[in-house]
Amino acid sequence: MFIRPLFRLVPDGTKIKFMRGRFIGLAVSALLSTLSVILFFYPGLDLGLDFKGGIVLEVRTPGPADFNLIRKSLAAKGVANAEVQRFGADNEVLVKIESQKTEAATQSTIDTARATLIASAPGTKVLEADAVGASVSSELFRKGLLALGISLAMILVYIWFRFEWEFAVGAVATLILDVTKTIGFLVITRLQFDLVMVAAILTIIGYSTNDKVVVYDRMRENLRKYKTMPLRELIDLSINETLSRTIATSSTVFLAALPLALFGGASLSAFALTMLFGIVVGTTSSIFIAAPILLLLGEHRLRRDIAPPKPAARKK
């Protein structure tokens, strides 16, 4: 029994000529990625404590937190440039303090901050106090970048084995462009880049890869089905056939992450905002970046084993 959907995000039988705008899509993507790389070097990412080191204290106040009072109290005791932000409920506070030069100075700063916070509002509790050293933070940063590199390499191998090398190169090149744009987004928005953001970028890579594999799989099916169709027309056909699924999946994930971005608090909202950006970039890149790259690489290769149609014999 066929159940008709209440509405369709994309009508059936679309015949959009996506490849007509392939050069514009590639040029815009290259420009945005180039600008993102420039922003990565200057002004650079706003590194979190995971990557630059420092002290973080989780605090719970008896009532709604007075952020100005907390900052002034810490500054008066010599704890300067402390970042104070809401963390969950209105009485939960996250205090971030810059890295200290020695372990003794770090412990002294933690003790001073703890005593000051408790004295600033009777009933205040310091739930947790953690310190990340400079050597540990630099190692975490290197391992975070290594994780991104390994994920891209494994995706290259996976798609290469599942499809042809043209598909693999197109997918990985597109994912690199997606990642650079996400880095540019983090620089512009000044969202702190920490281990949570590494997880967000890895999630974006996974989502974007899945979206591209779906489109690529339809292209491979159509390569076998339509033996003589030009590759440009076949790619347009494949994108149109999967467009409804692509838009529906992206919309579902986007709507699922939107409440986290709006109401998730400091840590979850940053993760969700990055995810929202990545969903949009990953979905559009499957159509306007990955497909044009495949067309450029495979226009004279993916059809190389197909003999041209023989002319019809003339009747005598």
N, C-alpha and C positions, 0 to 999 in steps of 0.2 A: 504494500500500500504506500503510495507516494504522498508525503505530507508537504504541502506548499508552504514555504516560509512566509512570515508576516510581511517582511520587506527585504529587499536586496540592496546591499551597499553598492554592488556593481551589477548592471544589467547583463543578461546572457547575450552571448554572441558579439561582444565588443570587438572592434577591428581598428584599434588605435595603432597608428604607425609610430611606435616608440623609437625605432632606429633612425627616423628622420632627424631627431634631435641629439644623436649620439655624440657629435663633436662638441655641441654646446654643453652637454652633461659632463663630458670628460674635462673640458676646459674649466668649467666652474668648479668641479671637484678638485682639480689640480691646483687651482688658485686658492681655494679655501684651505687645502692641506698645506700648501706652501706658507700661507699666512700663519697657520697653526704652529708649524715648525719654528717660524720666527718668534712667535709669542712664547714658545717653550723655552727659548734661550733668553728672551727679554720681553716682558718682565719676569717670566718664569712661573712655575707652579708655586702655589702656596702650600708648602709641605707641612703635613701634620706632625704631631709628636712622634709618630711611628718612624718617620724618616729624617727628622732633624733633631730628635732627642728633646727631653724636657720632663716636666712633672705634671701629672694630672690627678686631680682630687675630685671624687664624687661626693657631693654634699647634699644633705636633706635638712631644710630649715623647718621650724615649727609652723610657719605660715607661708604665704606667698613671698618669694625671695625678693629682697631689695638689692638689685644688682649694683646700683651706685654706692650704697653703703658698704657692700663687700669690697668693691674696688678701692674705695677710699681707705678702708680699714687695713687692707693688705699693703697699700702704698705707704701708709703711715708707719708700718712696721718694716719697711725696707724691701718689701716684695713688689718690685716695680714691673710694669708692663704685663700684668696678669690678665689673661683672657677669661672672662666670666660669661657663661651662656646658659640658657635654660636647657635642661636635659630631661625630657619627659614631662612630668607634671610641673605645675607652677611653683612647687616647693622643692624641686630637684634641680641642682646646679652643678655644672661642670666647670672646674677652675683649672686653667692651663697656665703653667709657669715655664719660662725659658730654661734651657739646659744650664746647669752649673758646671764649673770647671773641675771640681773634685768631688769624690764620693762623700767626703765629710761636709762639704758645702751643700750638697744635695740633701743630705739627711737633715742638716740644720734648717734649710729652707722649708722642708716638709713639716718639721716640728713647729716652726714659726707660723707657717700658714695654717696648720691645724689649730693651734692655740688661738690665733687671731679670728678664725672663722667661728669657733665655738664662743668666743667672747663677744663677737659682734652681734649675735642674737642668741640669747639663752635658750637652750633646747636644741640647738643645731648639732647634727651628728655628721661626722666625716665617715662615710661608708667605706671608702676605699682610697688609697693613695699609692700611685705607681710612678716609677721613674724609669725613663728609657735613656741609656747612655748614647753618646755620639757614635761609638764604634758599633753598637748594636743597631742603631738606626740606619747607618750607612750600609750595613750588611743586609738589613731588611729591604732597603731601597734596591740594592743590586739583585737580590733574590726576586723582588717583585717584577723588575724588568726582565729577569731571566724567565720567569713564569710566563710572561706575555710572549717572549720570543719562542719558547718551547711550544706553546699552544698554537702559534701560527705555523711552526714547522710541522707539527703533527697533523694539522688540518691540510697542509699542502700534500703530505704523504697520503692521507686518507682519500682526498678527492682525486689525486693522481691515480690511485689504484682503482677507485670506483668508476671514474670517467677517464677521459684522455688528459694529456698534460696541458692542453690549452684551457680546459676547464679549471684545472688546479691553479695555474698561473693567474688566470682571471680572478678566481675567488680570493686568493691570498693577496694579490695586488689591491683588490677592492677592500679587503679587511684592513690592510695597512692604512689605506686612505680613511676608512671609518675610524680607526684608532686615533690617527693624527687629528681628525676633526674633533673627536671627543676631548683630546688633550687641549685643543684650542678653546673648547667650551669651558673646561675647568679653569683655564687661565683667565678668561673674560669674566666668568661669574665669581672668581676667587673662592670657589669651593675648595676646602682643604683636601690635598691629595695624600691619602693614607692607605692603609691596607684594605679598608672598606672600599675605596675607589678602585683599587686593583681588582677586587672581587667584582665590582660593577663593570669594569672594562672586560674582564673575562666572561662575564655573563652576556654582555653585548656581543662579543665575538661568537659565543655559542649560538645566540639567537640569530645573528646575521648569517652564520654558516648554515644553519638549518633552513633559513628562508632561501638562500641561494641554491642549496641542494635540491629543494623542491622544484624550483624553476629549471635547474639544470637537468633534472630527471625527466621532466616533460620534453625538454629539448632533445635529449637522447632518444626518447620514444619516437618523437616526430622525425628524427634523422633516419630511423629505420622504416617509419611508416610512409614518409613522403620522399621517395628516392631521388626525385628530380627537382624538388622545390629549392629555389635559391636560399642560401643560408640566412640572408637578411629577412626574407619573408617568413622563413621558418622560426626565427627568433621572435619576431613580432607575434606570430601565431601562438607560440608557446607561452609568452608573457600574458597575452590576452586570455588564454585558457586557464592560467593559474592566478589571474588577477583577483578574482573574487575570493579565493582562499587566502591569498596574501593580505588583502585589505582586512578581511574578517579576523584573521589571526593577530595581525598587528593592532587592530582596534581593541581586541579583547585584552591583550597584554598591556596596552597603553592604559585602558580604563582600570585594570587591576592595580597598576603602579601609581595611578593618579592620587588616590586617597592617601597613600604613604607620603607622597610629595607634599600634600596639603596639610596633613595632620600627624605625620610620623615623628615629629620632634627633630632635634638638631641632627642626630646621626642618620636616622632612616630617611629623612627628607632629602639630604644630600645624595644618598645612594639612589633614591627614587627619581630625583631630578635628572641625574646622569643617565639612568635607565630610560627615561622618557625621551631624552635627546637621542640616545643610541637606537631606540626603536625606530624613530623617524628616519635617522640616517641609514640604518641597516636596511630598512624596507625600500627606500628610494634608491639606494646604491645597487640593490639587486637588479633593478630595472634600468637605471640610467648609467651605471658604471660597469658592473660585472658583464652585462649582456653586450655592450659596445666593445669591451676589451676582448670578449670571446669572438665577436665578429671580426675584429682586426686580426686576431691571431689565427683563426680557423677558417677564414673565408676561402683559402685555397688548399687547406689541409684536410678538414673534416669531410670533404667531398672527394678526396683524391682517389678513392677506390671505386667510385661510381662511374661507370662508362657513360658517355653521352648517348642520348636516345638515337637509334638508327633511323634514317629517313625512310619514309614509307615507299615501298616499291611502286614504280609507275606501271600503270596498266598499259599493255600493248594494244 
